Amino acid sequence: MYLIDTNIWLERLLDQDRSAEVQRLLAALPSRHLALSHFSLHSISVILGRYRRPDALIQFIDDLFITGDVHLVTVPPESFGRIVNAMTSHHLDFDDAYQYVATRLISGELVSFDADFDRSDLRRLTPATVFARLTASDTPPA
């Protein structure tokens, strides 16, 4: 399972410089292998609202959860101590610490462009890294 960080989704949604890299990954992985944190969902919603892109938000929700099978990960209140610990021990801000804990909760891997995670013990992957791993593998994910 891959937890896809906010910046990855926004790269594609806003058609930024590395959008094609993200698209290759999303096309190669079945949606059931992807996860999105609740925090990311709300952050993306706020940003698309600021860009006055309500249609993009509706399409995003539909693609991920209605027609897709992306997992939505919530860090429960009793795990917020873990978020604070990640903030302190790895010098992460709250949103990165939330992603860190969400990734740990699902025993997954984090896909992000954010180098702040490199200060943690969580190995950060980029879309290109995951795509290379998938294409080098004899067996693609089912």
N, CA, C and O atoms as a GROMACS GRO file, in nm:
protein
  568
    1MET      N    1   0.085  -0.118   0.000
    1MET     CA    2   0.000   0.000   0.000
    1MET      C    3   0.089   0.124   0.000
    1MET      O    4   0.187   0.133   0.074
    2TYR      N    5   0.054   0.219  -0.083
    2TYR     CA    6   0.128   0.344  -0.094
    2TYR      C    7   0.041   0.460  -0.047
    2TYR      O    8  -0.067   0.483  -0.102
    3LEU      N    9   0.087   0.533   0.054
    3LEU     CA   10   0.018   0.654   0.095
    3LEU      C   11   0.072   0.766   0.006
    3LEU      O   12   0.191   0.796   0.006
    4ILE      N   13  -0.018   0.826  -0.070
    4ILE     CA   14   0.020   0.930  -0.164
    4ILE      C   15   0.003   1.066  -0.096
    4ILE      O   16  -0.107   1.103  -0.055
    5ASP      N   17   0.112   1.140  -0.084
    5ASP     CA   18   0.114   1.268  -0.014
    5ASP      C   19   0.037   1.374  -0.093
    5ASP      O   20   0.018   1.363  -0.214
    6THR      N   21  -0.006   1.475  -0.023
    6THR     CA   22  -0.083   1.585  -0.081
    6THR      C   23  -0.015   1.644  -0.204
    6THR      O   24  -0.081   1.669  -0.305
    7ASN      N   25   0.115   1.666  -0.195
    7ASN     CA   26   0.186   1.733  -0.305
    7ASN      C   27   0.186   1.651  -0.434
    7ASN      O   28   0.195   1.707  -0.543
    8ILE      N   29   0.175   1.519  -0.422
    8ILE     CA   30   0.169   1.433  -0.541
    8ILE      C   31   0.036   1.454  -0.613
    8ILE      O   32   0.033   1.476  -0.734
    9TRP      N   33  -0.073   1.445  -0.537
    9TRP     CA   34  -0.206   1.466  -0.596
    9TRP      C   35  -0.216   1.604  -0.659
    9TRP      O   36  -0.267   1.618  -0.771
   10LEU      N   37  -0.169   1.706  -0.588
   10LEU     CA   38  -0.180   1.843  -0.640
   10LEU      C   39  -0.095   1.863  -0.765
   10LEU      O   40  -0.132   1.940  -0.854
   11GLU      N   41   0.017   1.795  -0.772
   11GLU     CA   42   0.102   1.805  -0.891
   11GLU      C   43   0.021   1.768  -1.015
   11GLU      O   44   0.029   1.835  -1.118
   12ARG      N   45  -0.056   1.662  -1.002
   12ARG     CA   46  -0.139   1.616  -1.115
   12ARG      C   47  -0.262   1.705  -1.134
   12ARG      O   48  -0.292   1.747  -1.246
   13LEU      N   49  -0.332   1.732  -1.026
   13LEU     CA   50  -0.456   1.810  -1.036
   13LEU      C   51  -0.434   1.950  -1.091
   13LEU      O   52  -0.519   2.003  -1.163
   14LEU      N   53  -0.320   2.010  -1.058
   14LEU     CA   54  -0.290   2.146  -1.103
   14LEU      C   55  -0.198   2.147  -1.225
   14LEU      O   56  -0.152   2.253  -1.267
   15ASP      N   57  -0.174   2.030  -1.282
   15ASP     CA   58  -0.093   2.015  -1.404
   15ASP      C   59   0.041   2.088  -1.392
   15ASP      O   60   0.077   2.170  -1.477
   16GLN      N   61   0.113   2.056  -1.284
   16GLN     CA   62   0.242   2.120  -1.259
   16GLN      C   63   0.354   2.044  -1.330
   16GLN      O   64   0.328   1.951  -1.406
   17ASP      N   65   0.478   2.083  -1.305
   17ASP     CA   66   0.594   2.034  -1.380
   17ASP      C   67   0.608   1.882  -1.384
   17ASP      O   68   0.645   1.826  -1.488
   18ARG      N   69   0.578   1.814  -1.275
   18ARG     CA   70   0.599   1.669  -1.269
   18ARG      C   71   0.468   1.591  -1.282
   18ARG      O   72   0.458   1.476  -1.238
   19SER      N   73   0.370   1.654  -1.342
   19SER     CA   74   0.238   1.593  -1.358
   19SER      C   75   0.244   1.461  -1.437
   19SER      O   76   0.177   1.365  -1.401
   20ALA      N   77   0.324   1.457  -1.542
   20ALA     CA   78   0.334   1.336  -1.624
   20ALA      C   79   0.394   1.220  -1.542
   20ALA      O   80   0.353   1.105  -1.559
   21GLU      N   81   0.489   1.251  -1.456
   21GLU     CA   82   0.548   1.149  -1.368
   21GLU      C   83   0.442   1.089  -1.276
   21GLU      O   84   0.437   0.968  -1.256
   22VAL      N   85   0.358   1.175  -1.221
   22VAL     CA   86   0.250   1.129  -1.134
   22VAL      C   87   0.150   1.047  -1.214
   22VAL      O   88   0.106   0.941  -1.168
   23GLN      N   89   0.115   1.093  -1.333
   23GLN     CA   90   0.018   1.021  -1.416
   23GLN      C   91   0.067   0.881  -1.449
   23GLN      O   92  -0.013   0.786  -1.447
   24ARG      N   93   0.195   0.864  -1.480
   24ARG     CA   94   0.250   0.731  -1.509
   24ARG      C   95   0.230   0.637  -1.390
   24ARG      O   96   0.191   0.521  -1.407
   25LEU      N   97   0.256   0.689  -1.271
   25LEU     CA   98   0.238   0.607  -1.152
   25LEU      C   99   0.092   0.569  -1.132
   25LEU      O  100   0.060   0.452  -1.110
   26LEU      N  101   0.004   0.667  -1.141
   26LEU     CA  102  -0.138   0.640  -1.117
   26LEU      C  103  -0.195   0.544  -1.221
   26LEU      O  104  -0.285   0.465  -1.190
   27ALA      N  105  -0.145   0.550  -1.342
   27ALA     CA  106  -0.191   0.458  -1.446
   27ALA      C  107  -0.137   0.317  -1.424
   27ALA      O  108  -0.200   0.219  -1.465
   28ALA      N  109  -0.022   0.306  -1.359
   28ALA     CA  110   0.042   0.175  -1.341
   28ALA      C  111  -0.008   0.100  -1.218
   28ALA      O  112   0.000  -0.023  -1.214
   29LEU      N  113  -0.058   0.171  -1.120
   29LEU     CA  114  -0.100   0.108  -0.995
   29LEU      C  115  -0.252   0.100  -0.985
   29LEU      O  116  -0.321   0.201  -1.004
   30PRO      N  117  -0.306  -0.017  -0.955
   30PRO     CA  118  -0.450  -0.025  -0.927
   30PRO      C  119  -0.483   0.062  -0.805
   30PRO      O  120  -0.404   0.070  -0.711
   31SER      N  121  -0.598   0.125  -0.808
   31SER     CA  122  -0.633   0.218  -0.701
   31SER      C  123  -0.639   0.153  -0.564
   31SER      O  124  -0.620   0.221  -0.463
   32ARG      N  125  -0.663   0.024  -0.557
   32ARG     CA  126  -0.670  -0.043  -0.426
   32ARG      C  127  -0.533  -0.049  -0.357
   32ARG      O  128  -0.526  -0.085  -0.239
   33HIS      N  129  -0.426  -0.016  -0.428
   33HIS     CA  130  -0.292  -0.011  -0.370
   33HIS      C  131  -0.255   0.130  -0.322
   33HIS      O  132  -0.144   0.154  -0.275
   34LEU      N  133  -0.351   0.223  -0.335
   34LEU     CA  134  -0.326   0.363  -0.300
   34LEU      C  135  -0.403   0.402  -0.175
   34LEU      O  136  -0.511   0.350  -0.148
   35ALA      N  137  -0.345   0.494  -0.100
   35ALA     CA  138  -0.412   0.547   0.018
   35ALA      C  139  -0.393   0.698   0.019
   35ALA      O  140  -0.294   0.752  -0.031
   36LEU      N  141  -0.491   0.765   0.077
   36LEU     CA  142  -0.492   0.910   0.092
   36LEU      C  143  -0.532   0.937   0.235
   36LEU      O  144  -0.628   0.880   0.286
   37SER      N  145  -0.459   1.025   0.300
   37SER     CA  146  -0.496   1.058   0.438
   37SER      C  147  -0.614   1.156   0.438
   37SER      O  148  -0.635   1.232   0.344
   38HIS      N  149  -0.689   1.151   0.547
   38HIS     CA  150  -0.799   1.245   0.565
   38HIS      C  151  -0.746   1.387   0.560
   38HIS      O  152  -0.810   1.476   0.504
   39PHE      N  153  -0.629   1.409   0.619
   39PHE     CA  154  -0.568   1.542   0.619
   39PHE      C  155  -0.544   1.589   0.476
   39PHE      O  156  -0.573   1.704   0.442
   40SER      N  157  -0.491   1.499   0.391
   40SER     CA  158  -0.467   1.536   0.251
   40SER      C  159  -0.596   1.567   0.178
   40SER      O  160  -0.604   1.663   0.101
   41LEU      N  161  -0.699   1.487   0.203
   41LEU     CA  162  -0.827   1.510   0.138
   41LEU      C  163  -0.878   1.651   0.167
   41LEU      O  164  -0.923   1.722   0.077
   42HIS      N  165  -0.870   1.691   0.293
   42HIS     CA  166  -0.917   1.824   0.329
   42HIS      C  167  -0.825   1.934   0.275
   42HIS      O  168  -0.873   2.038   0.231
   43SER      N  169  -0.696   1.911   0.277
   43SER     CA  170  -0.601   2.010   0.222
   43SER      C  171  -0.623   2.030   0.073
   43SER      O  172  -0.624   2.144   0.025
   44ILE      N  173  -0.640   1.923   0.001
   44ILE     CA  174  -0.664   1.930  -0.143
   44ILE      C  175  -0.796   2.003  -0.170
   44ILE      O  176  -0.805   2.084  -0.262
   45SER      N  177  -0.896   1.975  -0.089
   45SER     CA  178  -1.026   2.042  -0.106
   45SER      C  179  -1.013   2.192  -0.085
   45SER      O  180  -1.071   2.270  -0.161
   46VAL      N  181  -0.937   2.233   0.016
   46VAL     CA  182  -0.916   2.376   0.041
   46VAL      C  183  -0.843   2.440  -0.076
   46VAL      O  184  -0.882   2.548  -0.122
   47ILE      N  185  -0.740   2.376  -0.125
   47ILE     CA  186  -0.661   2.433  -0.234
   47ILE      C  187  -0.741   2.442  -0.363
   47ILE      O  188  -0.738   2.544  -0.431
   48LEU      N  189  -0.814   2.336  -0.397
   48LEU     CA  190  -0.896   2.342  -0.518
   48LEU      C  191  -1.005   2.448  -0.505
   48LEU      O  192  -1.044   2.510  -0.604
   49GLY      N  193  -1.055   2.469  -0.382
   49GLY     CA  194  -1.150   2.577  -0.358
   49GLY      C  195  -1.088   2.713  -0.383
   49GLY      O  196  -1.151   2.800  -0.443
   50ARG      N  197  -0.966   2.732  -0.337
   50ARG     CA  198  -0.896   2.860  -0.359
   50ARG      C  199  -0.874   2.887  -0.507
   50ARG      O  200  -0.879   3.001  -0.552
   51TYR      N  201  -0.848   2.779  -0.582
   51TYR     CA  202  -0.826   2.792  -0.726
   51TYR      C  203  -0.958   2.795  -0.804
   51TYR      O  204  -0.959   2.798  -0.927
   52ARG      N  205  -1.068   2.795  -0.730
   52ARG     CA  206  -1.202   2.796  -0.791
   52ARG      C  207  -1.218   2.681  -0.890
   52ARG      O  208  -1.258   2.699  -1.005
   53ARG      N  209  -1.184   2.560  -0.839
   53ARG     CA  210  -1.190   2.439  -0.922
   53ARG      C  211  -1.284   2.336  -0.860
   53ARG      O  212  -1.243   2.223  -0.835
   54PRO      N  213  -1.412   2.372  -0.834
   54PRO     CA  214  -1.503   2.276  -0.770
   54PRO      C  215  -1.527   2.152  -0.855
   54PRO      O  216  -1.546   2.043  -0.802
   55ASP      N  217  -1.527   2.168  -0.988
   55ASP     CA  218  -1.547   2.052  -1.075
   55ASP      C  219  -1.431   1.954  -1.062
   55ASP      O  220  -1.451   1.832  -1.064
   56ALA      N  221  -1.310   2.006  -1.049
   56ALA     CA  222  -1.193   1.920  -1.031
   56ALA      C  223  -1.202   1.844  -0.899
   56ALA      O  224  -1.161   1.728  -0.891
   57LEU      N  225  -1.254   1.909  -0.795
   57LEU     CA  226  -1.270   1.843  -0.666
   57LEU      C  227  -1.370   1.729  -0.676
   57LEU      O  228  -1.344   1.618  -0.628
   58ILE      N  229  -1.484   1.755  -0.738
   58ILE     CA  230  -1.586   1.650  -0.754
   58ILE      C  231  -1.530   1.533  -0.835
   58ILE      O  232  -1.552   1.417  -0.801
   59GLN      N  233  -1.458   1.563  -0.942
   59GLN     CA  234  -1.398   1.458  -1.025
   59GLN      C  235  -1.294   1.379  -0.947
   59GLN      O  236  -1.286   1.257  -0.959
   60PHE      N  237  -1.214   1.448  -0.867
   60PHE     CA  238  -1.111   1.384  -0.784
   60PHE      C  239  -1.176   1.285  -0.687
   60PHE      O  240  -1.131   1.171  -0.676
   61ILE      N  241  -1.280   1.329  -0.617
   61ILE     CA  242  -1.351   1.242  -0.522
   61ILE      C  243  -1.410   1.122  -0.595
   61ILE      O  244  -1.401   1.009  -0.547
   62ASP      N  245  -1.470   1.147  -0.709
   62ASP     CA  246  -1.529   1.038  -0.786
   62ASP      C  247  -1.422   0.937  -0.830
   62ASP      O  248  -1.440   0.816  -0.813
   63ASP      N  249  -1.313   0.987  -0.887
   63ASP     CA  250  -1.206   0.899  -0.935
   63ASP      C  251  -1.146   0.814  -0.824
   63ASP      O  252  -1.118   0.696  -0.844
   64LEU      N  253  -1.127   0.873  -0.706
   64LEU     CA  254  -1.062   0.802  -0.598
   64LEU      C  255  -1.154   0.709  -0.521
   64LEU      O  256  -1.118   0.595  -0.490
   65PHE      N  257  -1.275   0.757  -0.489
   65PHE     CA  258  -1.358   0.684  -0.394
   65PHE      C  259  -1.488   0.626  -0.451
   65PHE      O  260  -1.537   0.525  -0.401
   66ILE      N  261  -1.543   0.687  -0.554
   66ILE     CA  262  -1.669   0.638  -0.608
   66ILE      C  263  -1.643   0.530  -0.712
   66ILE      O  264  -1.693   0.418  -0.701
   67THR      N  265  -1.564   0.564  -0.814
   67THR     CA  266  -1.530   0.463  -0.915
   67THR      C  267  -1.399   0.392  -0.882
   67THR      O  268  -1.376   0.281  -0.929
   68GLY      N  269  -1.315   0.456  -0.802
   68GLY     CA  270  -1.188   0.394  -0.762
   68GLY      C  271  -1.201   0.328  -0.626
   68GLY      O  272  -1.307   0.327  -0.564
   69ASP      N  273  -1.091   0.272  -0.582
   69ASP     CA  274  -1.089   0.197  -0.456
   69ASP      C  275  -0.973   0.242  -0.368
   69ASP      O  276  -0.908   0.161  -0.302
   70VAL      N  277  -0.948   0.374  -0.365
   70VAL     CA  278  -0.841   0.430  -0.284
   70VAL      C  279  -0.883   0.427  -0.137
   70VAL      O  280  -0.998   0.458  -0.105
   71HIS      N  281  -0.791   0.391  -0.051
   71HIS     CA  282  -0.818   0.384   0.093
   71HIS      C  283  -0.804   0.523   0.156
   71HIS      O  284  -0.710   0.596   0.126
   72LEU      N  285  -0.898   0.557   0.241
   72LEU     CA  286  -0.892   0.683   0.314
   72LEU      C  287  -0.844   0.651   0.456
   72LEU      O  288  -0.906   0.573   0.528
   73VAL      N  289  -0.732   0.712   0.494
   73VAL     CA  290  -0.668   0.682   0.622
   73VAL      C  291  -0.688   0.798   0.719
   73VAL      O  292  -0.653   0.913   0.690
   74THR      N  293  -0.745   0.767   0.833
   74THR     CA  294  -0.764   0.865   0.938
   74THR      C  295  -0.677   0.829   1.057
   74THR      O  296  -0.676   0.714   1.102
   75VAL      N  297  -0.604   0.926   1.108
   75VAL     CA  298  -0.530   0.906   1.231
   75VAL      C  299  -0.628   0.934   1.345
   75VAL      O  300  -0.675   1.047   1.358
   76PRO      N  301  -0.659   0.834   1.426
   76PRO     CA  302  -0.756   0.856   1.533
   76PRO      C  303  -0.698   0.943   1.644
   76PRO      O  304  -0.576   0.950   1.661
   77PRO      N  305  -0.786   1.008   1.719
   77PRO     CA  306  -0.738   1.099   1.826
   77PRO      C  307  -0.640   1.034   1.922
   77PRO      O  308  -0.547   1.099   1.969
   78GLU      N  309  -0.659   0.906   1.952
   78GLU     CA  310  -0.568   0.841   2.046
   78GLU      C  311  -0.427   0.823   1.990
   78GLU      O  312  -0.334   0.787   2.063
   79SER      N  313  -0.410   0.848   1.860
   79SER     CA  314  -0.277   0.839   1.799
   79SER      C  315  -0.212   0.975   1.777
   79SER      O  316  -0.104   0.984   1.719
   80PHE      N  317  -0.277   1.083   1.823
   80PHE     CA  318  -0.218   1.215   1.804
   80PHE      C  319  -0.088   1.232   1.882
   80PHE      O  320  -0.004   1.314   1.845
   81GLY      N  321  -0.070   1.157   1.988
   81GLY     CA  322   0.058   1.158   2.058
   81GLY      C  323   0.170   1.111   1.966
   81GLY      O  324   0.283   1.159   1.977
   82ARG      N  325   0.139   1.019   1.877
   82ARG     CA  326   0.238   0.973   1.779
   82ARG      C  327   0.273   1.084   1.681
   82ARG      O  328   0.388   1.096   1.638
   83ILE      N  329   0.174   1.166   1.646
   83ILE     CA  330   0.200   1.279   1.557
   83ILE      C  331   0.295   1.377   1.625
   83ILE      O  332   0.393   1.422   1.566
   84VAL      N  333   0.266   1.410   1.750
   84VAL     CA  334   0.351   1.502   1.825
   84VAL      C  335   0.492   1.445   1.838
   84VAL      O  336   0.591   1.517   1.824
   85ASN      N  337   0.501   1.315   1.864
   85ASN     CA  338   0.632   1.250   1.874
   85ASN      C  339   0.709   1.262   1.742
   85ASN      O  340   0.828   1.291   1.742
   86ALA      N  341   0.641   1.240   1.629
   86ALA     CA  342   0.706   1.251   1.498
   86ALA      C  343   0.750   1.395   1.472
   86ALA      O  344   0.855   1.419   1.414
   87MET      N  345   0.668   1.491   1.516
   87MET     CA  346   0.705   1.633   1.500
   87MET      C  347   0.834   1.663   1.574
   87MET      O  348   0.923   1.732   1.523
   88THR      N  349   0.844   1.610   1.695
   88THR     CA  350   0.959   1.637   1.780
   88THR      C  351   1.083   1.559   1.737
   88THR      O  352   1.190   1.616   1.720
   89SER      N  353   1.066   1.429   1.719
   89SER     CA  354   1.183   1.345   1.693
   89SER      C  355   1.238   1.360   1.551
   89SER      O  356   1.358   1.340   1.529
   90HIS      N  357   1.152   1.394   1.455
   90HIS     CA  358   1.198   1.404   1.316
   90HIS      C  359   1.193   1.547   1.261
   90HIS      O  360   1.219   1.570   1.143
   91HIS      N  361   1.158   1.642   1.348
   91HIS     CA  362   1.153   1.783   1.309
   91HIS      C  363   1.060   1.805   1.189
   91HIS      O  364   1.096   1.869   1.091
   92LEU      N  365   0.940   1.749   1.200
   92LEU     CA  366   0.839   1.762   1.096
   92LEU      C  367   0.732   1.860   1.142
   92LEU      O  368   0.706   1.873   1.262
   93ASP      N  369   0.670   1.928   1.047
   93ASP     CA  370   0.555   2.009   1.085
   93ASP      C  371   0.433   1.916   1.095
   93ASP      O  372   0.442   1.798   1.063
   94PHE      N  373   0.320   1.970   1.141
   94PHE     CA  374   0.205   1.886   1.171
   94PHE      C  375   0.159   1.805   1.051
   94PHE      O  376   0.134   1.686   1.064
   95ASP      N  377   0.147   1.868   0.935
   95ASP     CA  378   0.095   1.795   0.820
   95ASP      C  379   0.187   1.681   0.779
   95ASP      O  380   0.138   1.573   0.743
   96ASP      N  381   0.317   1.701   0.783
   96ASP     CA  382   0.409   1.593   0.751
   96ASP      C  383   0.405   1.483   0.858
   96ASP      O  384   0.411   1.365   0.825
   97ALA      N  385   0.396   1.522   0.983
   97ALA     CA  386   0.388   1.423   1.091
   97ALA      C  387   0.259   1.341   1.079
   97ALA      O  388   0.260   1.221   1.107
   98TYR      N  389   0.150   1.404   1.038
   98TYR     CA  390   0.025   1.332   1.016
   98TYR      C  391   0.044   1.227   0.907
   98TYR      O  392   0.002   1.112   0.922
   99GLN      N  393   0.109   1.265   0.797
   99GLN     CA  394   0.134   1.171   0.688
   99GLN      C  395   0.225   1.057   0.735
   99GLN      O  396   0.205   0.941   0.700
  100TYR      N  397   0.323   1.092   0.814
  100TYR     CA  398   0.415   0.993   0.869
  100TYR      C  399   0.338   0.888   0.949
  100TYR      O  400   0.355   0.768   0.927
  101VAL      N  401   0.254   0.934   1.042
  101VAL     CA  402   0.178   0.841   1.127
  101VAL      C  403   0.076   0.762   1.043
  101VAL      O  404   0.058   0.643   1.065
  102ALA      N  405   0.011   0.828   0.950
  102ALA     CA  406  -0.086   0.758   0.864
  102ALA      C  407  -0.018   0.646   0.786
  102ALA      O  408  -0.074   0.537   0.772
  103THR      N  409   0.101   0.673   0.736
  103THR     CA  410   0.176   0.570   0.662
  103THR      C  411   0.210   0.453   0.754
  103THR      O  412   0.197   0.337   0.715
  104ARG      N  413   0.253   0.484   0.875
  104ARG     CA  414   0.285   0.378   0.972
  104ARG      C  415   0.160   0.298   1.010
  104ARG      O  416   0.169   0.177   1.026
  105LEU      N  417   0.046   0.364   1.024
  105LEU     CA  418  -0.078   0.294   1.062
  105LEU      C  419  -0.119   0.189   0.960
  105LEU      O  420  -0.175   0.086   0.997
  106ILE      N  421  -0.092   0.214   0.834
  106ILE     CA  422  -0.129   0.117   0.730
  106ILE      C  423  -0.012   0.027   0.692
  106ILE      O  424  -0.023  -0.055   0.600
  107SER      N  425   0.099   0.042   0.761
  107SER     CA  426   0.221  -0.034   0.728
  107SER      C  427   0.254  -0.020   0.580
  107SER      O  428   0.290  -0.116   0.512
  108GLY      N  429   0.241   0.103   0.532
  108GLY     CA  430   0.262   0.130   0.390
  108GLY      C  431   0.392   0.201   0.362
  108GLY      O  432   0.481   0.210   0.446
  109GLU      N  433   0.400   0.251   0.241
  109GLU     CA  434   0.515   0.329   0.197
  109GLU      C  435   0.464   0.466   0.155
  109GLU      O  436   0.353   0.479   0.102
  110LEU      N  437   0.544   0.568   0.178
  110LEU     CA  438   0.506   0.705   0.150
  110LEU      C  439   0.560   0.749   0.014
  110LEU      O  440   0.678   0.732  -0.015
  111VAL      N  441   0.472   0.806  -0.068
  111VAL     CA  442   0.513   0.863  -0.195
  111VAL      C  443   0.495   1.014  -0.183
  111VAL      O  444   0.384   1.063  -0.163
  112SER      N  445   0.607   1.087  -0.194
  112SER     CA  446   0.604   1.231  -0.173
  112SER      C  447   0.719   1.299  -0.245
  112SER      O  448   0.824   1.238  -0.269
  113PHE      N  449   0.698   1.424  -0.279
  113PHE     CA  450   0.807   1.508  -0.330
  113PHE      C  451   0.873   1.586  -0.217
  113PHE      O  452   0.972   1.655  -0.240
  114ASP      N  453   0.821   1.576  -0.096
  114ASP     CA  454   0.865   1.656   0.018
  114ASP      C  455   0.990   1.595   0.083
  114ASP      O  456   0.983   1.490   0.147
  115ALA      N  457   1.103   1.661   0.066
  115ALA     CA  458   1.230   1.612   0.121
  115ALA      C  459   1.236   1.620   0.273
  115ALA      O  460   1.328   1.565   0.333
  116ASP      N  461   1.141   1.688   0.337
  116ASP     CA  462   1.140   1.694   0.483
  116ASP      C  463   1.132   1.553   0.543
  116ASP      O  464   1.184   1.530   0.653
  117PHE      N  465   1.070   1.461   0.473
  117PHE     CA  466   1.059   1.324   0.524
  117PHE      C  467   1.194   1.253   0.529
  117PHE      O  468   1.209   1.153   0.599
  118ASP      N  469   1.291   1.304   0.456
  118ASP     CA  470   1.423   1.241   0.455
  118ASP      C  471   1.493   1.255   0.590
  118ASP      O  472   1.592   1.187   0.614
  119ARG      N  473   1.441   1.341   0.677
  119ARG     CA  474   1.495   1.352   0.814
  119ARG      C  475   1.440   1.243   0.904
  119ARG      O  476   1.488   1.224   1.016
  120SER      N  477   1.340   1.171   0.857
  120SER     CA  478   1.276   1.069   0.939
  120SER      C  479   1.330   0.931   0.904
  120SER      O  480   1.414   0.915   0.815
  121ASP      N  481   1.281   0.832   0.976
  121ASP     CA  482   1.319   0.695   0.948
  121ASP      C  483   1.225   0.630   0.846
  121ASP      O  484   1.233   0.510   0.821
  122LEU      N  485   1.137   0.708   0.790
  122LEU     CA  486   1.043   0.661   0.689
  122LEU      C  487   1.104   0.686   0.552
  122LEU      O  488   1.136   0.800   0.516
  123ARG      N  489   1.120   0.580   0.476
  123ARG     CA  490   1.178   0.596   0.342
  123ARG      C  491   1.077   0.662   0.250
  123ARG      O  492   0.967   0.611   0.231
  124ARG      N  493   1.114   0.775   0.194
  124ARG     CA  494   1.029   0.848   0.102
  124ARG      C  495   1.055   0.802  -0.041
  124ARG      O  496   1.170   0.795  -0.085
  125LEU      N  497   0.949   0.771  -0.111
  125LEU     CA  498   0.959   0.733  -0.251
  125LEU      C  499   0.899   0.844  -0.337
  125LEU      O  500   0.811   0.917  -0.292
  126THR      N  501   0.947   0.857  -0.458
  126THR     CA  502   0.886   0.949  -0.554
  126THR      C  503   0.803   0.866  -0.651
  126THR      O  504   0.820   0.744  -0.658
  127PRO      N  505   0.713   0.929  -0.725
  127PRO     CA  506   0.639   0.852  -0.825
  127PRO      C  507   0.730   0.780  -0.924
  127PRO      O  508   0.703   0.666  -0.963
  128ALA      N  509   0.838   0.846  -0.964
  128ALA     CA  510   0.932   0.782  -1.058
  128ALA      C  511   0.997   0.659  -0.997
  128ALA      O  512   1.017   0.559  -1.066
  129THR      N  513   1.031   0.664  -0.869
  129THR     CA  514   1.092   0.551  -0.800
  129THR      C  515   0.996   0.432  -0.796
  129THR      O  516   1.034   0.319  -0.824
  130VAL      N  517   0.872   0.459  -0.760
  130VAL     CA  518   0.773   0.351  -0.754
  130VAL      C  519   0.747   0.296  -0.893
  130VAL      O  520   0.739   0.174  -0.910
  131PHE      N  521   0.734   0.383  -0.992
  131PHE     CA  522   0.710   0.338  -1.129
  131PHE      C  523   0.826   0.250  -1.177
  131PHE      O  524   0.803   0.147  -1.240
  132ALA      N  525   0.949   0.291  -1.147
  132ALA     CA  526   1.066   0.210  -1.186
  132ALA      C  527   1.062   0.074  -1.118
  132ALA      O  528   1.094  -0.028  -1.179
  133ARG      N  529   1.023   0.073  -0.992
  133ARG     CA  530   1.012  -0.053  -0.918
  133ARG      C  531   0.907  -0.144  -0.983
  133ARG      O  532   0.928  -0.264  -0.998
  134LEU      N  533   0.795  -0.085  -1.022
  134LEU     CA  534   0.687  -0.164  -1.082
  134LEU      C  535   0.727  -0.220  -1.218
  134LEU      O  536   0.696  -0.335  -1.249
  135THR      N  537   0.794  -0.139  -1.298
  135THR     CA  538   0.830  -0.185  -1.432
  135THR      C  539   0.948  -0.283  -1.428
  135THR      O  540   0.965  -0.361  -1.521
  136ALA      N  541   1.027  -0.279  -1.322
  136ALA     CA  542   1.137  -0.374  -1.309
  136ALA      C  543   1.090  -0.508  -1.253
  136ALA      O  544   1.158  -0.610  -1.267
  137SER      N  545   0.976  -0.507  -1.190
  137SER     CA  546   0.920  -0.626  -1.126
  137SER      C  547   0.864  -0.721  -1.232
  137SER      O  548   0.807  -0.678  -1.332
  138ASP      N  549   0.881  -0.850  -1.208
  138ASP     CA  550   0.825  -0.950  -1.298
  138ASP      C  551   0.674  -0.958  -1.287
  138ASP      O  552   0.606  -0.994  -1.382
  139THR      N  553   0.622  -0.925  -1.169
  139THR     CA  554   0.480  -0.938  -1.143
  139THR      C  555   0.422  -0.803  -1.104
  139THR      O  556   0.449  -0.754  -0.994
  140PRO      N  557   0.342  -0.743  -1.193
  140PRO     CA  558   0.279  -0.616  -1.155
  140PRO      C  559   0.174  -0.640  -1.045
  140PRO      O  560   0.125  -0.752  -1.032
  141PRO      N  561   0.141  -0.537  -0.968
  141PRO     CA  562   0.041  -0.555  -0.864
  141PRO      C  563  -0.093  -0.596  -0.924
  141PRO      O  564  -0.132  -0.547  -1.030
  142ALA      N  565  -0.160  -0.686  -0.856
  142ALA     CA  566  -0.289  -0.735  -0.906
  142ALA      C  567  -0.400  -0.642  -0.868
  142ALA      O  568  -0.516  -0.667  -0.902
   0.00000   0.00000   0.00000
